[in-house]
Amino acid sequence: MADRQSIVLFGFLLLLLFEYTLEQSEPLSWRTDLAALFELRSSLGLRSRDWPRKVDPCRRWNGVRCLKGRVIGLNISGFQRTRIGKQNPQFAVNALANLTLLSSFNASNFLLPGPIPDWFGFRMGALQLLDLRYCSVEGAIPSSLGNLTNLTSLYLSHNNLTGQIPFSLGQLLSLSVLDLSTNSLEGLIPLPSMSLRNLSILDMSSNNLSGSIPPGIGTLVKLQYLNLSSNSLSSRIPPQLGDLSNLVDLDLSFNTLSGSLLEDLRALRNLRSMIIGDNLLDGSLPNDLFASLTQLQSIVLRHNRFTGDLPGGLWSLPELRLLDVSGNNFSGMLPNLSSNTNATAAILNISQNMFYGGLTPLLRTFRVIDLSGNYFEGSVPDYVLSNASLESNCLQNVTSQRTLTECSSFYAGKGLTFDNFGLPIPTQPPAAGNSGKSNRKKIILAAVFGGIVFVLLVVLLVLLLLCTRKRGATNQRGVGVGPVPAEGSAPPPGLVINFSSLGDAFTYQQLLQATGDFSETNLIKHGHSGDLFRGVLENGIDVVIKRIDLRAIKKETYLLELDFFSKPSHTRLVPFLGYCLENEHEKFLVYKFMPNGDLSNSLYRKNKSVEDGLESLDWITRLKIAIGAAEGLCYLHHECIPPLVHRDVQASSILLDDKFEVRLGSLSEVCAQEGDAHQSRITRLLRLPQSSSEQGTSGSLTAVCSYDVYCLGKVLLELVTGKLGISASSDAQVKEWLEHTLPYISIYDKELVTKIVDPSLIIDEDLLEEVWAMAVVARSCLNPKPSRRPLMRYILKALENPLKVVRDENSGSARLRTTSSRGSWNAALFGSWRQSSSEATIIPAASTYRAEGASSLKQSGTTGSQASGQNGGGDHSSSRRRHSKEIFPEPSGVEDVERIDQD
C-alpha cells in the first residue's frame, strides 16, 4: 500500500515538473500574441533590458508567462519606461485585447495615467487577476468589469479613481480579493457587491464613501479581512457583522459611526484585530463581549464616547498585545489581579478617561502604559514608574498632577473620600493674626537660609566641575580631527515618555506584513542603532522600520529616541509615525519613507537608461540640501532648550524627500549639549584646565554643538568636491584628505577652488561664486579650535546669502569697519569666514597658501597687511593673524569659551 502511494506521488511530481518545464521552455508560436507583445512594448515604452527585441518572449522576456506557446500572464510591476516613454505616459494597453488567453495582468507600480478602458470587461474574458495598484489610474471604474466572471483578484488601490463603485461588481461571483482603498470613490457601498460569497478580503478604506454599512455584509461568510476605515460612513454598526465567523481583521476607524457596540460581535471567535477608534460610538460595552473573543491581539476603541466600566474579561485575553481605549468616558477601578494572567500583553493606553483608585498589579502585564488624564491616586509602584506616562492624575510623588480641589471634587462625586496621600486636607486659610511679626521673622529666616544656600551652591558647583573633568578625562576621546561619538548614554533619571504624542502603536504582525517578514530584499542597511527595512503599511504608506536588537544595543538608545520624538518636532526632522514594543528583545521604530534616500546615495544617482550611467545633482539642488541641513541643526542648537546635539551628522543622515527637501535622520545619538558652550560666567571662571586628551584636535566633546558644526563642514565639502564618503570616513582619512584639499580654499582667490570642484558640476561664473562661498563656509566649520567655529545660525545665514561671504568684504578694510551699520552687519555674519580662511594652523604643509593669502592682504591696502609685509621672516604670519582678528571680528554674540584658558 505504501509503495502504491509512493508511486502515485512520484508520478504526480513528474507531471507537475513536465507542465512547469513545458510552460517555461516552449517558445511563443502564436503570431497574434507575438504581435500583441511587440505592440505593447512600443505603446508602454518598455526598455530593451526587460523586453529585448531579438529573443523569444516566452523564454527571455521578464514577466511574460506562457503555456503551450500562448501568453497567459504578464507582470510589468515596477518596470521603468524609456526616456521617450516617460515624456508622455498613458494607459495605452490596447494590445492586451489580442491576448485572448491572458489570465493575469500585474502592472502595479507602473505609471498608467488615464482611465481604465471600457473594453477591459468585453475583450479579456479569461482574466483572473488584475493588479493596477500605484499606477496613477484616474476616472471611474468601468461597469464593464462586471463581465469578468473568471476574475478572482481585483486590486485598484492607491490611484485617483473617482465616482461611485459600480453595482456590476456584484456579478463577480468568483472574486476573492477586492481592494479599492486609497482613492476618491464616493457614494454608498453598493448592496449587490455584498453577494460576493467567495470574497475573503474587502478593502475600501481611505475613500469618500458615505451612508451606512449595508446589513448584507453578513452574507460574506468567507470574509477574513474587512477594512472600511477613513471614510464618511455613519449610522450604527449592523448586527449582521456578527455573522462573519471567519473574520480575522476588522477596521472601521475614522468614520462617524454612532450607537453602541452590540453583543452580536461576540460571534467573531476568530477575530484578532478590532479597530473601531475615532468614531461617535457611545454607551457601555457589553459585560460578556470579550468572553469568547479569545484570539484578539489588538483592540483599539480610542476617541469615541464610551462610558461605564471596561468588561472584566478584557483583562484576561490570552493573546492581547495592544489595548487602546483612550479619549472616552470610561470609569471605574482597575481590577486587582495578583497574578500575571496575560503574559503576552505589551501596550496599554487608557488615557483621557475617568479611571480612579490605586494602581494594581495588573499593570505588571503591560510593558508600555499610558494612564495620563485620569484620577488614579496613591503611590506609584516602581514597575509602573519605569514605563508609564502618568500626567494629570492624583498620584503621589509624580509631577504634572491634578490639583487637590479637582481630585477631591471627583472622588466626592463618586461618594468616595480622597485622602490626599494620608495628609490632612486644608479647608480654610490660616488665621491672619500677628502677621507683621510673622512676616519679619520670615524675612530674616529667608535671608539667612538664602546665604547658606548660596555658599552650598558654590561648593557643589566646584565639586561638580571636578567630577565632570574626571569623567571627561576617562570617557572622552580626541583622536585626529574628530572624536567618535560614545556608544550610548544613560537616560535622564525618571525619564517618562508621553506615548500619546508618539504616533501609532503598531503590532508586530503589521510590521511583519509590511516588510515581508523582514526579508533581505527589503533591508536598506545595517545602521549603528538598528537594521533599517523598507515596508508598506496596510493603508499604503511607504515607511522605514528600524529593528533594534536589545541584545546588541543598549535599551536607553531607543528610549531616548522615543523621548525625543514625543516632544514638538520640526519639519527638517524625519517624520516619526509610530512604534512597536511588543517583543522583549526587539523594538521597532517606524518612520516615513524618503523617496530620494539619503545624500550619500543621491549625490550621484543611477540613471534608468544604461547609456547615461550616473547622474550628478545640480548645484542649485546641492545648495538647497546644504541650507536644509543647516536649518535642521539650527533648530536643534538654537530653538531647543536645552540645546541638542545631533552627534551623527554625515551624508547618510541627511535624508531627502521627493522634492529633495532635507529631513535629518539618525537621531538615536541626539542628546542635550554638555561642556562649556552654555555655562554661566561663574562656571567658566571656575573651570579647571582641560587635559590634553580632552582637548583633542577638533574639540573636546561630541556632545557640544561645535562638533555638529565640524561634521557639517565635511558634508559641505562633499557637496563642493563630489568626494563621496568623507563625512563618514575615519579621522586619519579625513585629515589626510583635508591636508590636500583646504589649501585650495582661499577667501582671496576664487580660481583656486576650481581645482577641487566636482568635475561633474556645470556652473557659470555666478554659480562658481556660490560654490566658492560654500567652500569658505566649510573651511570655517573645520577650524581645529571649536571656539573659532561659527554658530549654526550664522552658517545658515551665510548659506542663504552665499555671495555676501565672498563679495561684500572683498574690497578692502574700509568697508569692513564695525562703525558703519552695513559693515557691522556683514562683520557679524560673515567676518568669521575670512578669519577662518586666514588661519595658518590647520594644515602645516600649506605654506604656499599662507604666502598667497598674505600677498592678497597687502594688495588690498589695509594697515594690517602693510604691517605684515614690513615684519618679514617668522613674524610675518603671526602679525598677519593678529591684524586679521581686528579687521574681521568673530560674529557678535559668540562666546569664546576657550579663550579664557588660552589667555
C-alpha positions in Angstrom: 0.0 0.0 0.0 2.8 2.3 0.9 4.6 1.5 -2.3 1.5 2.3 -4.3 1.2 5.7 -2.6 4.8 6.5 -3.3 4.4 5.6 -7.0 1.3 7.8 -7.3 3.1 10.7 -5.5 6.2 10.3 -7.7 4.0 10.3 -10.8 2.2 13.4 -9.7 5.5 15.2 -9.1 6.7 14.2 -12.6 3.5 15.6 -14.1 4.0 18.9 -12.3 7.6 19.1 -13.4 6.6 18.3 -17.0 4.0 21.0 -17.0 6.4 23.5 -15.5 9.1 22.7 -18.0 6.7 22.9 -20.9 5.4 26.2 -19.7 9.0 27.7 -19.3 10.7 26.3 -22.4 8.1 26.1 -25.2 8.6 29.1 -27.5 5.9 31.6 -28.4 4.2 30.1 -31.5 1.0 32.2 -31.8 1.7 35.1 -34.2 -1.1 37.2 -32.9 0.3 37.0 -29.3 3.8 37.9 -30.6 2.5 40.9 -32.5 0.5 42.0 -29.4 3.5 41.8 -27.2 5.6 44.0 -29.5 2.8 46.5 -29.8 2.5 46.6 -26.0 6.3 47.0 -25.8 6.1 50.1 -28.0 3.0 51.7 -26.6 4.2 51.4 -23.0 7.8 52.4 -23.8 9.4 49.3 -22.1 13.1 49.1 -22.1 15.1 46.5 -24.0 16.7 45.4 -20.8 13.3 43.9 -19.7 11.9 43.0 -23.2 14.8 42.6 -25.6 13.7 42.7 -29.2 15.5 39.7 -30.9 14.7 36.9 -28.5 11.7 34.7 -27.8 9.4 36.5 -25.3 8.3 33.3 -23.6 11.9 32.4 -22.7 13.7 35.7 -22.2 11.2 38.5 -21.5 10.8 39.4 -17.9 7.3 38.9 -16.5 5.9 37.0 -19.5 4.4 33.7 -18.7 3.4 31.2 -21.5 1.7 27.9 -21.8 1.9 25.8 -24.9 3.1 28.7 -27.0 0.4 31.1 -25.8 0.7 34.1 -23.4 -1.2 33.6 -20.2 0.4 36.0 -17.8 2.0 39.5 -17.9 3.8 41.1 -14.9 5.3 44.5 -15.6 5.2 45.6 -11.9 7.9 48.2 -11.2 9.2 48.3 -14.8 10.7 51.6 -16.0 9.9 53.3 -19.3 12.5 54.5 -21.8 13.3 58.2 -21.9 10.8 58.7 -24.8 8.2 56.7 -23.0 8.5 58.9 -19.9 7.7 62.0 -21.9 4.0 61.1 -22.5 3.0 58.1 -20.4 -0.6 56.9 -21.0 -2.9 54.0 -20.2 -2.0 52.6 -23.7 -2.6 48.8 -23.4 -4.9 48.2 -26.4 -2.8 45.3 -27.5 -3.9 43.3 -24.5 -7.2 42.7 -26.3 -5.4 40.4 -28.7 -4.0 38.2 -25.9 -7.2 36.1 -25.7 -5.8 33.6 -23.1 -4.4 36.2 -20.7 -5.3 35.2 -17.2 -3.3 37.6 -15.1 -2.1 41.2 -15.7 0.0 42.9 -13.0 1.1 46.5 -13.6 1.4 47.6 -10.0 3.9 50.5 -9.5 4.0 51.1 -13.3 2.7 54.6 -14.3 -0.5 54.3 -16.3 -2.2 57.7 -16.1 -5.6 57.7 -17.6 -8.9 55.8 -17.2 -9.3 52.0 -17.3 -10.6 51.2 -20.9 -14.2 50.1 -21.1 -13.3 47.2 -23.4 -11.5 45.5 -20.5 -14.7 43.9 -19.5 -15.6 42.7 -23.0 -12.2 41.6 -24.5 -10.4 40.0 -21.6 -12.8 37.2 -20.5 -10.1 34.8 -19.4 -8.6 37.3 -16.9 -8.4 36.0 -13.3 -6.1 38.6 -11.7 -6.0 42.4 -12.4 -3.5 44.4 -10.4 -3.3 48.1 -11.0 -2.1 49.4 -7.6 0.0 52.6 -7.6 -0.5 53.2 -11.3 -2.0 56.7 -11.2 -5.1 55.4 -12.8 -7.9 58.0 -12.9 -11.5 58.3 -13.8 -14.4 56.0 -12.9 -14.3 52.2 -12.5 -15.9 50.9 -15.7 -19.1 48.9 -15.1 -18.0 46.5 -17.8 -15.6 44.9 -15.3 -18.7 43.1 -14.0 -18.4 40.9 -17.1 -15.1 39.3 -16.0 -16.8 36.4 -14.4 -13.4 34.5 -14.0 -11.9 37.3 -12.0 -10.7 36.2 -8.5 -8.5 39.2 -7.5 -9.1 42.9 -8.3 -6.5 45.4 -7.0 -7.2 49.0 -7.8 -5.8 50.7 -4.7 -3.7 53.9 -4.4 -4.9 55.6 -7.5 -7.0 58.6 -8.4 -10.3 56.8 -9.1 -13.5 58.8 -8.7 -17.2 58.3 -9.0 -19.2 55.5 -7.4 -18.5 51.8 -7.1 -20.4 50.2 -9.9 -23.2 47.8 -9.0 -22.0 45.4 -11.6 -19.1 44.3 -9.4 -21.7 42.2 -7.6 -21.7 39.8 -10.6 -18.1 38.7 -9.9 -19.1 35.6 -8.0 -15.6 34.1 -8.2 -14.0 37.2 -6.7 -11.8 36.5 -3.6 -9.9 39.8 -3.2 -11.4 43.3 -3.8 -9.1 46.2 -2.9 -10.3 49.7 -3.8 -8.6 51.5 -1.0 -6.9 55.0 -1.1 -8.9 56.5 -4.0 -11.5 59.2 -4.2 -14.6 57.0 -4.6 -17.8 58.3 -3.2 -21.5 57.4 -2.7 -22.9 54.4 -0.9 -21.4 50.9 -0.6 -23.5 49.1 -3.3 -25.7 46.4 -1.9 -25.2 44.0 -4.9 -21.5 43.8 -4.1 -22.4 42.2 -0.9 -23.5 39.0 -2.7 -19.8 38.0 -3.3 -19.9 34.9 -1.2 -16.3 33.9 -2.1 -14.8 37.2 -1.0 -12.1 36.8 1.7 -10.5 40.3 1.5 -12.5 43.6 1.2 -10.7 46.9 1.5 -12.5 50.1 0.7 -10.6 52.3 3.2 -9.4 55.9 2.6 -12.2 57.0 0.2 -15.2 59.3 0.5 -17.9 56.6 0.9 -20.9 57.7 2.9 -24.1 56.2 4.2 -24.4 53.1 6.4 -22.6 49.8 6.4 -25.1 47.6 4.5 -26.6 44.7 6.5 -26.0 42.4 3.5 -22.3 42.4 4.6 -23.3 39.5 6.8 -23.7 37.2 3.8 -19.9 37.4 3.0 -19.4 34.2 5.1 -15.8 33.7 3.9 -14.6 37.2 4.6 -11.4 37.3 6.7 -10.2 40.9 6.2 -12.6 43.9 6.3 -11.3 47.5 6.2 -13.8 50.3 5.7 -11.7 52.9 7.7 -11.2 56.6 6.8 -14.5 57.2 5.0 -17.6 59.1 6.0 -19.8 56.1 7.0 -22.5 56.9 9.5 -25.3 55.2 11.4 -24.9 52.1 13.5 -22.7 49.0 13.1 -25.1 46.4 11.7 -25.6 43.4 13.9 -25.2 41.2 10.8 -21.5 41.9 11.2 -21.5 39.2 13.9 -22.3 36.6 11.2 -18.8 36.8 9.7 -17.5 33.9 11.8 -14.2 33.7 9.7 -13.3 37.4 10.2 -9.7 37.9 11.4 -9.1 41.7 10.9 -11.8 44.4 11.3 -11.1 48.1 10.8 -13.9 50.6 10.9 -11.9 53.5 12.3 -12.1 57.2 11.3 -15.8 57.3 10.3 -18.8 58.8 12.0 -20.4 55.6 13.2 -22.7 56.0 16.1 -24.7 53.9 18.6 -23.4 51.2 20.9 -21.2 48.2 20.4 -23.5 45.3 20.1 -23.3 41.9 21.7 -23.6 40.3 18.3 -19.8 40.8 17.8 -19.3 38.0 20.4 -19.6 35.5 17.5 -16.4 36.7 15.8 -14.4 34.0 17.5 -11.5 34.2 15.0 -11.1 37.9 15.3 -7.5 39.0 16.0 -7.7 42.8 15.4 -10.7 45.0 16.3 -10.0 48.6 15.3 -13.1 50.8 15.8 -11.5 54.0 17.0 -12.2 57.6 16.1 -16.0 57.4 15.7 -19.0 58.6 17.6 -19.9 55.3 19.3 -21.3 55.6 22.8 -22.8 53.6 25.7 -21.2 51.0 27.7 -19.5 47.8 26.5 -21.4 44.5 27.0 -20.0 42.7 30.0 -19.5 39.4 28.2 -18.4 41.0 24.9 -14.8 39.7 25.1 -15.5 36.4 26.8 -15.5 34.4 23.5 -13.0 36.6 21.6 -10.0 34.7 22.9 -7.9 35.3 19.7 -7.9 39.1 20.0 -4.5 40.6 19.8 -5.3 44.3 19.1 -8.2 46.3 20.4 -8.5 50.0 19.5 -11.6 51.8 20.7 -10.0 55.2 21.2 -11.7 58.6 20.7 -15.3 57.5 21.0 -17.9 58.3 23.7 -18.0 55.0 25.5 -18.9 55.1 29.2 -19.0 52.8 32.2 -16.5 50.1 33.3 -14.3 48.0 31.0 -15.6 44.4 30.8 -13.8 42.2 33.2 -13.0 39.6 30.6 -11.0 42.1 28.7 -8.1 41.8 31.1 -7.6 38.1 30.7 -7.5 37.8 27.0 -4.5 35.4 26.4 -3.2 36.9 23.2 -3.8 40.6 23.9 -0.9 42.8 22.8 -2.5 46.2 22.3 -5.4 47.8 24.2 -6.1 51.4 23.3 -9.4 52.9 24.8 -8.0 56.5 25.2 -10.2 59.5 24.8 -13.5 58.0 26.0 -15.6 58.4 29.2 -14.7 55.1 30.7 -14.6 55.0 34.5 -14.1 52.5 37.3 -11.2 51.0 39.1 -8.6 48.6 37.6 -9.0 45.0 38.7 -6.6 43.8 41.4 -5.2 40.7 39.7 -2.4 39.3 41.8 -1.0 37.0 39.1 0.2 37.7 35.5 -2.9 36.4 33.7 -1.8 37.8 30.4 1.9 37.4 29.9 1.9 38.5 26.2 0.3 41.9 26.6 2.5 44.8 25.6 0.8 48.2 25.3 -2.0 49.7 27.4 -3.4 53.2 26.6 -6.3 54.2 28.8 -5.5 57.9 28.9 -8.1 60.7 28.9 -10.8 58.8 30.7 -12.1 58.8 34.3 -10.5 55.8 35.8 -9.7 56.1 39.5 -8.4 54.3 42.6 -5.0 52.8 43.2 -2.6 51.2 40.7 -2.9 47.5 40.8 -0.5 44.5 40.0 -2.5 44.1 36.7 -0.2 46.7 35.2 2.8 44.4 35.5 1.4 42.7 32.5 2.0 45.6 30.2 5.3 46.9 29.1 4.2 50.3 27.8 1.5 52.1 29.7 -0.3 55.5 29.3 -2.5 56.3 32.3 -2.5 60.1 31.9 -5.6 62.2 32.2 -7.4 60.0 34.8 -7.9 60.2 38.6 -5.7 57.4 39.9 -4.5 58.1 43.4 -1.9 56.8 45.9 1.7 55.8 45.4 3.3 54.6 42.2 5.0 51.2 42.1 8.5 51.1 40.6 7.4 48.7 37.8 4.9 51.3 36.7 7.0 54.4 37.1 9.7 53.0 34.8 7.5 52.5 31.7 4.4 54.6 32.1 3.0 58.1 31.3 1.2 59.3 34.5 0.5 63.0 34.0 -2.8 64.6 35.1 -3.8 62.1 37.8 -3.9 62.3 41.6 -0.8 60.3 42.2 1.9 60.8 44.8 5.5 61.9 44.0 4.8 62.3 40.3 5.0 65.7 38.6 2.2 67.3 36.5 -0.8 66.0 38.6 -4.3 67.4 39.0 -5.0 69.9 41.7 -6.1 68.9 45.2 -9.5 70.6 44.5 -10.1 68.6 41.3 -9.2 65.3 42.9 -11.3 65.9 46.0 -14.3 67.0 43.9 -14.1 64.0 41.6 -13.9 61.5 44.5 -16.7 63.3 46.3 -19.0 62.9 43.2 -18.3 59.1 43.4 -19.3 59.0 47.1 -15.6 58.3 47.9 -13.0 60.0 50.1 -9.8 61.3 48.7 -7.2 61.0 51.5 -4.6 63.4 50.0 -2.0 60.6 50.4 -2.7 60.4 54.1 -2.1 64.1 54.7 -4.9 66.4 56.1 -6.8 68.4 53.5 -6.8 72.2 54.3 -10.3 73.6 54.4 -9.7 77.2 55.2 -6.8 79.7 55.0 -4.7 80.2 58.2 -5.5 83.0 60.7 -4.1 86.4 59.9 -3.2 87.4 63.5 0.3 88.7 64.2 1.0 88.9 60.5 3.6 91.8 60.9 5.8 89.9 63.3 5.4 86.7 61.3 6.5 88.5 58.1 9.6 90.0 59.8 10.6 86.6 61.1 10.1 85.1 57.7 12.3 87.7 56.0 15.1 87.2 58.5 14.9 83.4 58.1 14.8 83.7 54.3 17.9 85.9 54.3 19.8 83.5 56.5 18.7 80.5 54.6 19.4 82.2 51.2 23.0 82.9 52.3 23.6 79.3 53.4 22.1 78.0 50.1 24.3 80.3 48.1 27.5 79.1 49.8 26.4 75.5 49.4 25.7 76.0 45.7 29.2 77.4 45.1 30.8 74.5 46.9 28.6 72.0 45.0 29.4 73.7 41.7 33.1 73.3 42.3 32.7 69.7 43.2 30.5 69.1 40.1 33.1 70.6 37.8 35.8 68.4 39.4 33.7 65.3 38.8 32.9 66.4 35.2 36.6 66.9 34.4 37.5 63.4 35.8 34.7 61.8 33.9 35.6 63.6 30.7 39.3 62.6 31.0 38.3 58.9 31.2 35.4 58.7 28.8 36.1 61.2 26.0 38.4 60.6 23.1 40.1 63.2 21.0 41.6 61.3 18.0 42.7 63.0 14.8 40.3 65.7 13.6 37.0 64.5 15.1 36.1 62.5 18.2 34.0 59.4 17.8 30.5 59.6 19.5 30.0 57.5 22.5 28.2 54.1 22.1 25.3 55.2 24.2 24.4 57.2 27.3 22.1 56.5 30.1 18.7 58.2 30.0 17.9 61.0 32.4 16.7 59.8 35.8 12.9 59.4 35.9 12.5 59.5 32.1 8.8 59.4 31.3 7.7 59.1 27.7 4.4 60.6 26.5 3.2 57.8 24.2 0.0 59.7 23.4 2.0 62.1 21.2 4.2 59.4 19.6 2.1 58.4 16.6 0.6 54.9 16.2 1.3 51.8 18.2 1.8 49.1 15.6 1.5 45.4 16.2 4.3 43.1 15.4 2.1 41.3 12.9 1.5 44.6 11.0 5.3 45.2 10.7 5.9 41.6 9.5 3.3 42.1 6.8 4.7 45.5 5.8 8.2 44.2 5.4 7.6 40.7 4.1 8.7 39.1 7.4 11.7 41.5 7.4 13.1 39.9 4.2 16.6 40.6 3.0 15.1 42.2 -0.2 13.6 44.9 2.0 16.7 45.5 4.0 18.0 49.1 3.4 21.2 48.9 5.6 22.6 47.9 8.9 22.5 51.1 11.0 24.6 51.6 14.1 21.5 51.7 16.2 19.5 49.0 14.3 18.7 47.5 11.0 16.6 49.6 8.6 13.9 47.9 6.4 11.6 49.4 3.8 7.9 48.5 4.2 4.4 49.4 3.1 1.6 49.7 5.7 -1.9 48.4 5.1 -3.0 51.9 4.3 -0.4 52.1 1.5 2.1 54.5 3.3 5.7 53.7 2.5 7.7 53.5 5.7 11.2 52.7 7.0 11.2 50.4 10.0 14.2 50.3 12.3 14.6 46.9 14.1 16.5 47.4 17.3 18.1 44.3 18.9 18.4 45.0 22.6 20.8 42.1 23.0 23.3 44.1 21.0 22.2 47.7 21.6 21.5 49.4 24.9 17.9 49.8 25.9 18.4 53.6 26.5 19.1 54.1 22.8 15.6 53.6 21.7 14.1 55.1 24.8 15.9 58.4 24.3 14.8 58.5 20.7 11.2 57.9 21.7 11.5 60.7 24.3 12.9 63.0 21.6 10.0 62.3 19.2 7.4 62.7 21.9 8.2 66.4 22.1 7.3 69.0 19.4 9.2 68.3 16.3 10.4 70.3 13.2 9.8 70.0 9.5 13.5 69.3 9.0 13.5 66.1 11.0 12.4 62.8 9.6 8.7 62.2 10.3 8.1 59.7 13.0 5.0 57.5 12.5 4.9 55.1 15.4 6.5 52.2 17.2 6.1 48.6 18.2 7.3 47.5 21.6 5.7 44.1 21.9 8.8 41.9 21.7 11.0 41.6 24.7 14.4 41.6 22.9 13.4 43.6 19.8 11.9 47.0 19.5 10.7 48.7 16.3 10.5 52.4 15.3 8.6 53.5 12.2 9.5 56.5 10.1 8.1 57.9 6.9 10.0 56.7 3.8 12.1 59.3 2.0 11.8 58.6 -1.8 15.3 60.0 -2.6 17.1 58.1 0.1 20.0 60.0 1.7 22.7 62.3 0.4 25.3 59.5 0.2 23.3 57.7 -2.4 21.6 60.7 -4.1 24.7 62.9 -4.9 25.2 60.6 -7.8 22.1 58.7 -8.9 21.9 55.8 -11.2 20.1 56.9 -14.4 17.5 54.5 -15.6 18.9 54.3 -19.1 22.1 52.3 -19.5 23.9 54.9 -21.6 23.6 57.7 -19.1 25.3 56.0 -16.2 25.5 58.1 -13.1 23.6 61.4 -12.9 25.0 64.2 -10.7 22.9 66.5 -8.6 23.0 70.1 -10.0 24.4 72.9 -7.9 21.0 74.5 -7.1 19.9 71.2 -5.5 23.2 70.9 -3.6 22.8 74.3 -2.1 19.2 73.6 -1.2 20.4 70.5 0.6 23.1 72.4 2.5 20.6 75.0 3.6 18.1 72.4 4.7 20.7 70.5 6.8 21.7 73.8 8.4 18.1 74.6 9.2 17.6 71.3 10.9 20.7 71.7 13.0 19.9 75.3 13.7 16.6 74.1 15.3 18.4 71.6 17.5 21.1 74.1 18.5 19.2 77.3 19.0 15.5 76.6 19.3 15.6 73.6 21.7 16.0 74.2 25.4 18.5 72.9 26.4 20.4 72.9 23.1 20.5 69.5 21.4 23.5 68.0 19.6 22.9 65.6 16.7 26.3 63.8 17.0 25.9 61.9 13.8 25.9 64.5 11.0 27.1 62.9 7.8 25.8 62.4 4.3 23.9 59.2 5.3 21.9 61.0 8.0 20.7 63.7 5.6 17.5 62.2 4.2 15.8 63.6 1.0 12.1 63.5 0.2 10.6 63.5 -3.3 11.4 67.2 -3.7 14.9 66.9 -2.3 13.8 68.7 0.9 16.1 67.7 3.8 14.9 65.6 6.7 17.5 64.9 9.3 17.7 61.2 10.3 19.9 59.1 12.5 18.5 60.7 15.6 19.4 58.0 18.1 22.5 59.8 19.2 20.8 63.2 19.9 21.5 64.5 23.4 21.5 67.7 25.4 24.6 69.8 25.0 27.3 69.3 27.6 30.5 71.2 28.2 31.2 75.0 28.2 29.2 76.5 25.4 26.1 77.3 27.6 27.6 77.6 31.0 27.4 80.7 33.1 30.3 83.1 33.5 30.9 82.0 37.1 31.2 78.4 35.9 33.6 79.3 33.1 35.8 81.3 35.5 36.0 78.4 38.0 36.6 75.7 35.4 39.8 73.7 35.6 42.2 73.5 32.6 41.4 70.7 30.2 43.6 67.7 29.9 45.3 67.1 26.6 43.2 64.0 25.8 40.1 66.1 26.4 41.1 68.9 24.0 41.9 66.7 21.0 42.3 68.3 17.6 38.7 69.2 16.7 37.0 69.8 20.0 36.7 68.4 23.5 33.4 66.6 23.3 31.0 65.1 20.8 28.1 66.4 22.9 28.7 70.0 22.0 27.2 72.0 19.2 30.7 72.7 17.7 31.1 69.0 17.0 28.0 69.2 14.7 29.5 72.3 13.0 32.7 70.3 12.3 30.7 67.4 10.9 28.6 69.7 8.7 31.8 71.2 7.3 32.7 67.8 6.0 29.3 67.4 4.4 29.6 70.8 2.7 32.9 69.9 1.3 31.3 66.7 -0.1 28.8 68.8 -1.9 31.5 71.1 -3.3 34.0 68.4 -4.3 31.7 65.5 -5.0 34.0 63.3 -2.9 31.7 60.6 -1.5 32.2 59.1 1.9 34.3 61.9 3.5 31.7 62.7 6.2 31.7 59.0 7.2 35.4 58.3 6.9 37.9 57.7 9.7 39.7 60.6 11.3 43.0 59.6 9.7 41.5 59.5 6.2 39.7 62.8 6.7 42.9 64.5 8.0 44.9 63.4 5.0 42.2 64.5 2.6 41.8 67.9 4.3 45.6 68.5 4.1 45.3 68.1 0.4 42.1 70.0 -0.2 42.0 73.0 2.2 44.9 74.8 0.6 42.7 75.4 -2.4 40.1 77.3 -0.4 41.0 81.0 -0.1 38.8 84.0 0.5 41.2 85.9 -1.7 41.3 83.7 -4.8 38.2 82.3 -6.4 40.2 80.4 -9.1 41.9 78.2 -6.6 38.6 76.4 -5.7 38.1 75.3 -9.3 40.8 72.8 -8.8 38.8 70.8 -6.2 35.2 71.4 -7.5 33.3 68.4 -8.6 34.1 68.0 -12.3 30.5 66.8 -13.0 29.1 70.2 -11.9 28.0 72.5 -14.7 28.3 76.0 -13.3 28.6 79.6 -14.7 30.5 82.5 -13.2 27.8 83.4 -10.7 27.3 79.9 -9.5 31.1 79.5 -9.2 31.0 82.3 -6.6 28.3 80.4 -4.7 30.5 77.2 -4.8 33.4 79.3 -3.6 31.4 80.7 -0.8 30.2 77.3 0.4 33.8 76.1 0.4 34.8 79.1 2.6 32.0 78.3 5.0 33.0 74.7 5.1 36.6 75.6 5.9 35.4 77.8 8.8 33.4 74.9 10.2 36.5 72.8 10.1 38.6 75.1 12.2 40.7 72.9 14.6 39.6 75.2 17.5 36.0 74.6 18.5 35.6 78.1 19.8 36.6 79.5 16.4 33.9 77.6 14.6 30.8 79.7 13.8 27.4 79.1 15.4 24.9 77.2 13.3 22.6 80.2 12.9 25.5 82.1 11.2 26.2 79.1 9.0 22.5 79.1 7.9 22.6 82.9 7.2 25.8 82.5 5.2 24.4 79.6 3.1 21.2 81.6 2.4 23.3 84.6 1.3 26.4 83.0 -0.2 27.5 85.9 -2.3 27.8 88.1 0.8 30.5 85.8 2.1 32.8 86.5 -0.9 31.7 89.8 -2.3 30.8 92.4 0.3 34.0 92.1 2.2 36.4 91.7 -0.7 37.2 95.3 -1.5 39.3 96.4 1.5 39.1 97.0 5.2 37.5 100.4 4.8 34.1 98.9 4.2 34.5 96.3 6.9 34.7 98.5 10.0 32.1 97.8 12.5 31.4 101.6 12.9 29.1 101.6 9.9 25.7 99.8 10.1 26.2 97.7 7.0 29.8 96.9 7.8 28.7 95.8 11.3 26.0 93.5 9.9 28.4 91.9 7.5 31.2 91.6 10.1 28.8 89.9 12.5 27.6 87.4 10.0 30.5 86.8 7.6 33.6 88.1 9.4 34.5 84.6 10.7 34.7 83.1 7.2 37.7 85.4 6.5 39.1 84.9 9.9 39.0 81.1 9.4 40.4 81.3 5.9 43.4 83.3 7.3 44.2 80.7 9.9 47.5 79.1 9.2 47.5 76.3 11.8 45.0 73.9 10.2 47.5 72.4 7.7 51.2 72.6 8.5 52.1 71.8 4.8 50.1 74.7 3.4 52.9 77.3 3.4 52.3 78.2 -0.2 48.7 79.1 0.6 49.7 81.3 3.5 52.1 83.3 1.4 49.5 83.8 -1.2 47.0 85.0 1.4 49.5 87.5 2.8 50.1 88.9 -0.7 46.4 89.4 -1.2 46.1 91.3 2.0 49.0 93.5 1.1 47.4 94.4 -2.2 44.2 95.4 -0.6 45.8 98.3 1.1 44.9 97.5 4.7 47.0 98.7 7.6 47.3 95.2 8.9 48.6 93.9 5.6 51.2 96.6 5.3 52.4 95.9 8.8 52.7 92.3 8.0 54.8 93.0 4.9 57.2 95.1 6.9 57.8 92.5 9.6 59.2 89.7 7.4 60.6 86.4 8.5 59.0 84.4 11.2 56.9 87.4 12.4 55.1 87.8 9.2 52.4 85.1 9.8 51.9 86.0 13.4 51.5 89.7 12.7 49.1 88.9 9.9 46.9 86.8 12.1 46.8 89.5 14.8 45.6 92.2 12.5 43.1 89.8 10.9 41.3 89.5 14.2 40.9 93.2 14.4 39.7 93.7 10.8 37.5 90.6 10.7 36.0 90.1 14.2 34.1 87.0 15.3 30.3 87.0 14.9 28.7 89.0 17.6 27.3 87.0 20.4 29.7 84.1 20.0 31.1 83.2 23.4 34.7 82.2 23.0 34.9 79.7 25.9 38.4 78.5 25.1 40.0 82.0 25.1 39.9 82.1 28.9 42.2 79.1 29.1 44.5 80.4 26.4 44.8 83.8 27.9 
